[in-house]
């Protein structure tokens, strides 16, 4: 080609590739950091942000560490552009674990996105939030997942199911609530969600068989509609459940006569169940195990539902379904998995190997299944070496007398294959098959001998390693066939020995010499040629290599030892032996010298008496073979079909064998009629299900109803709890609103409770009643705090030990900040324990020191702040304490804005010119402002926040017991229930910033019964100004610890859930 | 937990890591790629490893179009899951990145690098926490928009990249038929059914046909509005030995009467794959002959048509690997061109068989010194293409379309190409 043309072509191809690259991100990948990324990230334009984020992604792809951009990137999580979001999420997920503190800043935005109208945004937010794996926020994540599990969009619910394992990895404590969520999602009517739920099940509680038992029938029926990837997991779950529940199946191929090799299949079944580590290798089947039958309805259903999956386009599904039929299917029907599995071989070359590994295991247990399909395992020239060898192994396993002629015909082509490693393997397989099928021994030997003696292999001049491999393998094969019946193949040995001179390879020579020595006294011909052979060996000894030399020594010793009597031969042999021994004693190799000395000492002894003994000794050393090892069962490595372990042939981490058959005892045997009962009730509301059961009790047989009852018990419990709660609250409400008596009761109750408060304004009865109550109430909590309320819990900010005797403690104040509603007031108490005066004590926030990474002026938070109030809210600075004399205490109020209700705020404490770092931990109970509501508006608000905005928890309250005891001593007349209620209110009000809306006393005939005590509190969340309503309902007798249900209604569900946890902690 | 911990995309030629996507909290260090690359080069000759046990991880490599897709895990999981996933991912990526750039374009490392953002976005949608999330191509295309010519040009002109992320969640994600998007699209009201068959055949040294079978796919390209319900039936379904279906195919009708009843996805998809075994006729034959003597080997090969299929056989290529013990080769042919490639593959491109003569190849091979005769025999692989015929003889009876306002246009096509089609010498 002319040079110009070449250049033209080159530029042309350049041009065309340039055209291809137009409009792609090629320039970003080539030079990701050719501009400064930081300003782009802070740009106002989405397109510039996208550009910057793409550059970061390119750097990640190229392996650079760009985690130092984290603070800038995390701000952009609040962007409204979906593309920016997606790119930010990609970045966050990559680095969140490294930069946990900064990652926390994104949580707020995720929470906001979780209530977006676009399901894609919700799903992404959930995926990102759970994907960043922050241990601190696991309660928030749980709340988010709980919320998303009830999302109207199945896609979001699916993502919620996928999020469960992530949370589980993070935080394994709340497993019961996770299991509940799995249960909820397994109930879902969208197959996609059910599929993902089963993935979550497998990750969280794979042994929770009762849960599967509840859904078994539905899961089986949903199986074909579930997404293919989940099918793989779901099939496994159902199989494990079936085995655990009903045991292994007696009719299955593992226990039947179809298997050619019963030892193997019983070993296999043991391996499936017990795994390799436990299995002792005794090759016994196990009789003690519980056996099921495939007549069982569950097993039958599982088989029916997995059968069509053998047609799936996903090969992993096909193999999983085949595994089910293999393990629990009846032996006579297991045939139907054969063709689908074989068809998998055509799907992709990568999958081929995995499929073949599984076929090999199946074929070893039941070769008859595959014997007519031998053609499938013929090699094609495109197969890789790995695949070729495993195909050969399968062929050797399934070869029968009828198929062997075809297989050998095929092998004849293989022997001419250019890949000599493969040829050597083929030769080995020929030997193996001939050993199995004795009829073929003659033909095989003939063929192998021809191969050994064929020119290229033995012609000395052209020798490469691989050819030697073939030759050695061929002789090994011959040797192993000879071993079966040496006497009938005498001629073969003779021919081998006669060609010894042509064979140059030392390993092959050693083998042939061994064969000769081994069978030297057998038959008619060999003893006759023995002297000649020995002469030849003596002649060639010096030119042989070590391997052959050792064998020559051995063989000479053997032949000499075997020759009894004192004839011509025997003297000749001794002469030759002596000659060789002499040569060997001066050999360069010390192994050869050693061997020579050893043999000389054994044989060379001249005393006649000892000769016989030595001869016996030699004979037993050289000529007696140890009994051939029994069935090499210890080498069998079998793992569950379709598993990674079966392919790599060791138990991969995380591999679990099948559960112990029959280990799962589920009380309610799901018979057909029962299970349909259960299904119905599952679909309907719990209330309905109890009714349904009752009617079942009337009409049905005793047995079914009993079972049904048992099954329903947990449901009934839940519904009772719910119903009761509903009823009591309804009762309470109606009492309060309409009934005069109850109004009086609660009114007087309050009055008597408040009678100790001096500032209680005696509002008149009437329409403004609740208004009055509430105002007076507010005053109680305010003025009375020092007396009535317990001192607020104070936390230590600075220990005197680290700070020259300055101690700072803080407690949260109920005061509302005068500057901005977003600020929280904290009371700081400065105490000087030192002997010197401390000067210039001040507190600054980290922002002030110029560290902008997590300063309170983070733009993300500014955004959300500015939505509430347009002006910037700085954290209000503290008034400096100029002097603090020893033992003096000074109180200051600090108004702070926390970034998050779970994250601490970092402070710099300055005194005497020194600086110390401190952390102010937030208390969620003070992230509220009291919200004064009357009863009616409380009920109104509560109605607006139903369902997902409502959460409740139960706990035990026992503080009142102590209080009662004390009260008994002081005044006998006090209303005990009042004391309890009082005690309750104090407890909550003294450690949170709520407003007490109402307190309802129970109206009961029994004096000690406190059931129905109901307190209502209201507050407003500081950050979002959303109302937050608390209802506390108590149950039980006042002389015992009370069973308390705390219910919280709030739009800000995540905050609410955290608050609820805090409240429960307070109450307990 | 069944999960993949990381997915890497490596260049097959240089081992460079092009894309790294960590899917779980357990980050996999990219040094594993270097380890794998070393192993891969070491075994390159004829070992394609499908599961690799590295000192720290189990690796699942998939090599396509010069790109190594590498999935890593430390825990037990069904090995076919990552294998299937990677091949699905490779398909989807080709579809995304090459569909717009003209026919015949295949994925290569440059395209992957140029579109790395899309690769990341697609991968992130396809996998969550190391488990496949959305793999349905139609759905994915609604979430992550594929690049098309218009946006590309726009980007080049204005410098603003158009968003690559779809505005909202496609409805199909929520529907019971996730493969079909329900929102109305402009459709042409057509459906094409294409039978694509691969003929596997193997003829041994004596010229006997050892094995002959067809592996076929029914590819459907549907562009129908609404929610069409299709039924496809065959005149001779008994031919089919093995079948596998797209998830849209209902099992019951197939079980009872061997008809395919399905609601098709939009666009191009593989409805069914099948196999027809034990065929007796092959359309084309090769007669190789090798005779060697005193360090030389004479080679000749004849190619001819047998059992004329009635359509032209196109793009015939005969390939064979010269044995390693050959030092030089001198080959000529009376028709077509002969090339010897760097890895000692000899490629004889014939094209169509001329009417007047039989294409033949002849030449001389020189063996390594010291070797008298050739004791190994190369296998001749043949590639060809026949348009307009399904060699299995499978025939489509009819395609019924229900649930449609207007009768759509239906098109049927068939083609056969060579699969593992080989002659041993």
Interface residues (C-beta under 8 A of the other chain):
Chain A: X17 X20 X21 X22 X23 X24 X25 X26 X28 X29 X30 X47 X50 X51 X54 X57 X58 X60 X61 X62 X63 X81 X82 X83 X86 X87 X89 X90 X93 X94 X97 X118 X119 X120 X123 X127 X131 X133 X153 X154 X155 X158 X159 X162 X163 X165 X166 X169 X190 X191 X192 X199 X202 X203 X224 X225 X227 X228 X229 X232 X233 X236 X308 X311 X312 X313 X314 X315 X316 X318 X319 X320 X339 X340 X342 X343 X346 X347 X348 X349 X350 X351 X352 X353 X354 X355 X375 X378 X380 X381 X382 X384 X385 X386 X409 X410 X412 X413 X416 X417 X418 X419 X420 X454 X455 X456 X457 X459 X461 X462 X642 X643 X644 X645 X647 X648 X651 X652 X653 X654 X655 X656
Chain B: X1 X2 X3 X17 X18 X19 X20 X22 X25 X27 X30 X46 X47 X48 X49 X50 X51 X53 X58 X60 X61 X62 X74 X75 X76 X77 X78 X79 X80 X81 X83 X84 X85 X87 X101 X110 X111 X113 X114 X115 X116 X117 X120 X121 X124 X128 X129 X131 X132 X133 X135 X143 X147 X151 X152 X153 X154 X155 X156 X160 X161 X163 X164 X165 X166 X167 X168 X169 X173 X174 X176 X178 X200 X202 X204 X205 X210 X211 X215 X241 X242 X243 X244 X245 X246 X247 X251 X254 X255 X270 X273 X275 X321 X323 X324 X325 X368 X370 X371 X372 X373 X375 X376 X377 X378 X379 X381 X420 X422 X424
